[in-house]
Amino acid sequence: MYVDPDARCMGVGTTILQDIVHRYAAIECTINLLCHESLQLFYEERGFQEVIRADNFVEMAGEFGVGDD
């Protein structure tokens, strides 16, 4: 996911991520993603955990299921 710098800090990334999680709320699933380390806190605050770190990037994973938002 990439949010244009002019649109950052306006909730765009959060809205997109919530939409993805909502779409898969009917099933239990793991969502894995790769992000720059500067975005790790953003994803941790939304239920993801660090899986592995390599250079300046972090693989994150979140377990989501029925009723998660």
DSSP file (Angstrom, degrees, kcal/mol; ACC not computed):
  #  RESIDUE AA STRUCTURE BP1 BP2  ACC     N-H-->O    O-->H-N    N-H-->O    O-->H-N    TCO  KAPPA ALPHA  PHI   PSI    X-CA   Y-CA   Z-CA
    1    1 A M              0   0    0      0, 0.0     2,-0.4     0, 0.0    12,-0.0   0.000 360.0 360.0 360.0 137.5    0.0    0.0    0.0
    2    2 A Y        -     0   0    0     11,-0.0     2,-0.5     2,-0.0     0, 0.0  -0.995 360.0-162.3-132.9 128.0    1.3    3.4   -0.8
    3    3 A V        -     0   0    0     -2,-0.4     5,-0.1     2,-0.0    10,-0.0  -0.946  31.1-112.2-110.3 126.5   -0.3    6.7    0.3
    4    4 A D    >   -     0   0    0     -2,-0.5     3,-2.3     1,-0.1     4,-0.5  -0.248  26.6-120.1 -53.1 137.6    0.7    9.8   -1.6
    5    5 A P  G >  S+     0   0    0      0, 0.0     3,-0.9     0, 0.0    -1,-0.1   0.818 113.2  58.5 -52.7 -33.4    2.7   12.1    0.8
    6    6 A D  G 3  S+     0   0    0      1,-0.2    -2,-0.1     3,-0.0    -3,-0.0   0.681 109.1  45.3 -70.8 -16.2    0.1   14.9    0.3
    7    7 A A  G X >S+     0   0    0     -3,-2.3     3,-0.7     4,-0.0     5,-0.5   0.355  86.8 118.2-108.1   4.1   -2.6   12.5    1.7
    8    8 A R  T < 5 +     0   0    0     -3,-0.9    -4,-0.0    -4,-0.5     0, 0.0  -0.326  69.6  26.5 -73.2 155.8   -0.7   11.1    4.7
    9    9 A C  T 3 5S+     0   0    0      1,-0.1    -1,-0.2    -2,-0.0    -3,-0.0   0.744  95.1  99.8  64.8  26.0   -1.9   11.6    8.2
   10   10 A M  T < 5S-     0   0    0     -3,-0.7    -2,-0.1     0, 0.0    -1,-0.1   0.261 102.7-100.7-119.6   7.1   -5.5   12.0    7.0
   11   11 A G  T  >5S+     0   0    0      3,-0.0     4,-2.4    -4,-0.0     5,-0.2   0.526  85.9 125.1  87.4   6.1   -6.6    8.4    7.8
   12   12 A V  H  ><S+     0   0    0     -5,-0.5     4,-2.4     2,-0.2     5,-0.2   0.954  75.5  44.3 -65.0 -50.2   -6.3    7.1    4.2
   13   13 A G  H  > S+     0   0    0      1,-0.2     4,-2.5     2,-0.2     5,-0.2   0.903 114.3  50.1 -61.2 -42.5   -3.9    4.2    5.1
   14   14 A T  H  > S+     0   0    0      1,-0.2     4,-2.7     2,-0.2    -1,-0.2   0.913 110.6  50.0 -62.4 -43.3   -6.0    3.3    8.1
   15   15 A T  H  X S+     0   0    0     -4,-2.4     4,-2.1     2,-0.2    -2,-0.2   0.912 111.8  47.6 -62.6 -43.9   -9.2    3.3    6.0
   16   16 A I  H  X S+     0   0    0     -4,-2.4     4,-2.1     2,-0.2    -2,-0.2   0.933 113.8  47.1 -63.1 -46.3   -7.7    1.1    3.4
   17   17 A L  H  X S+     0   0    0     -4,-2.5     4,-2.4     1,-0.2    -2,-0.2   0.907 111.3  50.9 -64.4 -42.1   -6.3   -1.4    5.9
   18   18 A Q  H  X S+     0   0    0     -4,-2.7     4,-2.7     1,-0.2    -1,-0.2   0.882 109.0  52.6 -62.0 -38.1   -9.7   -1.5    7.8
   19   19 A D  H  X S+     0   0    0     -4,-2.1     4,-2.2     2,-0.2    -1,-0.2   0.912 109.3  48.5 -64.1 -42.5  -11.4   -2.2    4.5
   20   20 A I  H  X S+     0   0    0     -4,-2.1     4,-1.0     2,-0.2    -2,-0.2   0.945 113.9  45.6 -62.6 -48.1   -9.1   -5.1    3.7
   21   21 A V  H >< S+     0   0    0     -4,-2.4     3,-0.6     1,-0.2    -2,-0.2   0.908 112.3  52.0 -62.1 -42.3   -9.5   -6.6    7.2
   22   22 A H  H >< S+     0   0    0     -4,-2.7     3,-1.5     1,-0.2     4,-0.3   0.884 103.5  58.0 -61.7 -39.4  -13.3   -6.1    7.0
   23   23 A R  H 3< S+     0   0    0     -4,-2.2     3,-0.3     1,-0.3    -1,-0.2   0.802 114.0  38.2 -61.8 -28.6  -13.5   -7.9    3.6
   24   24 A Y  T X< S+     0   0    0     -4,-1.0     3,-1.4    -3,-0.6    -1,-0.3   0.203  83.2 107.2-107.4  15.0  -11.9  -11.0    5.2
   25   25 A A  T <  S+     0   0    0     -3,-1.5    42,-0.3     1,-0.3    43,-0.3   0.733  70.5  65.0 -65.7 -22.8  -13.8  -10.8    8.5
   26   26 A A  T 3  S+     0   0    0     -4,-0.3     2,-0.3    -3,-0.3    -1,-0.3   0.638 106.7  43.3 -77.3 -13.0  -16.0  -13.8    7.6
   27   27 A I  S <  S-     0   0    0     -3,-1.4     2,-0.5    38,-0.1    37,-0.0  -0.919  88.1-112.7-127.6 154.9  -13.0  -16.2    7.6
   28   28 A E        +     0   0    0     -2,-0.3     2,-0.3    37,-0.2    37,-0.3  -0.766  53.2 154.0 -85.0 130.8  -10.0  -16.6    9.8
   29   29 A C  E     -A   64   0A   0     35,-3.0    35,-3.1    -2,-0.5     2,-0.5  -0.977  42.8-125.0-152.6 163.3   -6.9  -15.6    8.0
   30   30 A T  E     -A   63   0A   0     -2,-0.3     2,-0.6    33,-0.2    33,-0.2  -0.961  20.2-156.8-111.4 129.8   -3.4  -14.3    8.4
   31   31 A I  E     -A   62   0A   0     31,-2.6    31,-2.0    -2,-0.5     2,-0.4  -0.940  11.7-169.5-107.0 119.8   -2.4  -11.1    6.5
   32   32 A N  E     +A   61   0A   0     -2,-0.6     2,-0.3    29,-0.2    29,-0.2  -0.850  10.3 169.2-106.9 145.2    1.3  -10.8    5.9
   33   33 A L  E     -A   60   0A   0     27,-2.4    27,-3.0    -2,-0.4     2,-0.5  -0.979  29.5-132.4-149.5 161.5    2.9   -7.6    4.6
   34   34 A L  E     +A   59   0A   0     -2,-0.3     2,-0.3    25,-0.2    25,-0.2  -0.975  34.1 168.4-116.7 126.8    6.3   -6.1    4.1
   35   35 A C  E     -A   58   0A   0     23,-2.5    23,-2.9    -2,-0.5     2,-0.1  -0.933  40.8 -95.9-136.3 159.7    6.8   -2.5    5.3
   36   36 A H  E >   -A   57   0A   0     -2,-0.3     3,-2.5    21,-0.2     4,-0.3  -0.479  43.2-113.8 -67.8 146.3    9.6   -0.1    5.8
   37   37 A E  G >  S+     0   0    0     19,-3.2     3,-1.2     1,-0.3     4,-0.4   0.751 114.2  68.2 -58.2 -24.3   10.7   -0.1    9.5
   38   38 A S  G 3  S+     0   0    0     18,-0.3    -1,-0.3     1,-0.2     4,-0.2   0.689 101.7  47.8 -68.5 -16.6    9.4    3.5    9.8
   39   39 A L  G <> S+     0   0    0     -3,-2.5     4,-1.7     1,-0.1    -1,-0.2   0.368  81.0 100.1-102.6   2.7    5.9    2.1    9.4
   40   40 A Q  H <> S+     0   0    0     -3,-1.2     4,-2.6    -4,-0.3     5,-0.2   0.910  81.5  50.3 -57.9 -45.9    6.2   -0.7   11.9
   41   41 A L  H  > S+     0   0    0     -4,-0.4     4,-2.5     1,-0.2    -1,-0.2   0.890 105.1  58.5 -61.4 -39.6    4.4    1.1   14.7
   42   42 A F  H  4 S+     0   0    0      1,-0.2     4,-0.3    -4,-0.2    -1,-0.2   0.933 112.9  39.0 -53.3 -48.6    1.5    2.0   12.3
   43   43 A Y  H ><>S+     0   0    0     -4,-1.7     5,-2.3     1,-0.2     3,-1.0   0.860 112.0  56.1 -74.9 -35.7    0.9   -1.7   11.7
   44   44 A E  H ><5S+     0   0    0     -4,-2.6     3,-1.7     1,-0.3    -1,-0.2   0.901 103.5  55.6 -61.2 -39.6    1.5   -2.8   15.2
   45   45 A E  T 3<5S+     0   0    0     -4,-2.5    -1,-0.3     1,-0.3    -2,-0.2   0.654 107.3  52.1 -66.2 -14.0   -1.2   -0.4   16.4
   46   46 A R  T < 5S-     0   0    0     -3,-1.0    -1,-0.3    -4,-0.3    -2,-0.2   0.124 131.9 -85.4-111.6  18.7   -3.6   -2.1   14.0
   47   47 A G  T < 5S+     0   0    0     -3,-1.7    16,-0.5     1,-0.3     2,-0.2   0.486  84.9 128.0  99.7   4.1   -2.9   -5.7   15.2
   48   48 A F      < -     0   0    0     -5,-2.3     2,-0.3    14,-0.2    -1,-0.3  -0.620  38.8-156.8 -93.8 154.4    0.1   -6.8   13.3
   49   49 A Q  E     -B   61   0A   0     12,-2.6    12,-2.3    -2,-0.2     2,-0.2  -0.946  27.9 -97.7-128.3 151.0    3.3   -8.3   14.8
   50   50 A E  E     +B   60   0A   0     -2,-0.3    10,-0.2    10,-0.2     3,-0.1  -0.454  36.3 173.8 -67.1 133.9    6.9   -8.4   13.5
   51   51 A V  E     -     0   0A   0      8,-3.5     2,-0.3     1,-0.4     9,-0.2   0.780  66.2 -14.8-103.3 -51.5    7.8  -11.7   11.9
   52   52 A I  E     -B   59   0A   0      7,-1.1     7,-3.2     2,-0.0    -1,-0.4  -0.990  56.7-143.5-154.8 151.5   11.2  -11.0   10.6
   53   53 A R  E     +B   58   0A   0     -2,-0.3     2,-0.4     5,-0.2     5,-0.2  -0.959  16.3 176.0-121.5 137.1   13.4   -8.0    9.9
   54   54 A A  E >   -B   57   0A   0      3,-2.7     3,-2.5    -2,-0.4     2,-0.1  -0.946  62.3 -48.3-143.0 119.3   15.9   -7.5    7.0
   55   55 A D  T 3  S-     0   0    0     -2,-0.4     0, 0.0     1,-0.3     0, 0.0  -0.383 123.4 -20.1  54.8-122.2   17.8   -4.3    6.5
   56   56 A N  T 3  S+     0   0    0     -2,-0.1   -19,-3.2    -3,-0.1     2,-0.3   0.230 122.6  88.3 -99.0  13.2   15.3   -1.5    6.7
   57   57 A F  E <   -AB  36  54A   0     -3,-2.5    -3,-2.7   -21,-0.3     2,-0.4  -0.837  55.4-161.3-117.7 152.8   12.2   -3.7    6.1
   58   58 A V  E     -AB  35  53A   0    -23,-2.9   -23,-2.5    -2,-0.3     2,-0.5  -0.996  14.5-140.4-132.1 131.3   10.0   -5.7    8.4
   59   59 A E  E     -AB  34  52A   0     -7,-3.2    -8,-3.5    -2,-0.4    -7,-1.1  -0.827  28.1-168.3 -87.9 129.6    7.6   -8.5    7.6
   60   60 A M  E     -AB  33  50A   0    -27,-3.0   -27,-2.4    -2,-0.5     2,-0.4  -0.864   7.7-165.5-117.7 151.0    4.5   -8.1    9.7
   61   61 A A  E     -AB  32  49A   0    -12,-2.3   -12,-2.6    -2,-0.3     2,-0.4  -0.998   2.4-169.2-138.0 142.2    1.6  -10.6   10.2
   62   62 A G  E     -A   31   0A   0    -31,-2.0   -31,-2.6    -2,-0.4     2,-0.6  -0.998  15.4-143.1-132.2 133.6   -1.9  -10.1   11.6
   63   63 A E  E     +A   30   0A   0    -16,-0.5     2,-0.3    -2,-0.4   -33,-0.2  -0.850  29.8 173.5 -94.7 122.6   -4.3  -12.8   12.6
   64   64 A F  E     +A   29   0A   0    -35,-3.1   -35,-3.0    -2,-0.6     2,-0.3  -0.919   4.8 147.0-130.1 154.4   -7.9  -11.8   11.8
   65   65 A G    >   -     0   0    0     -2,-0.3     3,-2.4   -37,-0.3   -37,-0.2  -0.872  49.0 -12.8-163.5-164.2  -11.2  -13.6   11.9
   66   66 A V  T 3  S+     0   0    0      1,-0.3   -40,-0.2    -2,-0.3     3,-0.1  -0.202 125.2   8.0 -52.9 124.2  -14.9  -13.4   12.5
   67   67 A G  T 3  S+     0   0    0      1,-0.3    -1,-0.3   -42,-0.3     2,-0.1   0.353  90.9 136.0  87.4  -5.8  -15.9  -10.1   14.1
   68   68 A D    <         0   0    0     -3,-2.4    -1,-0.3   -43,-0.3   -43,-0.1  -0.493 360.0 360.0 -74.3 145.8  -12.5   -8.4   13.8
   69   69 A D              0   0    0     -2,-0.1   -47,-0.2    -3,-0.1    -1,-0.1   0.343 360.0 360.0-118.9 360.0  -12.5   -4.8   12.6
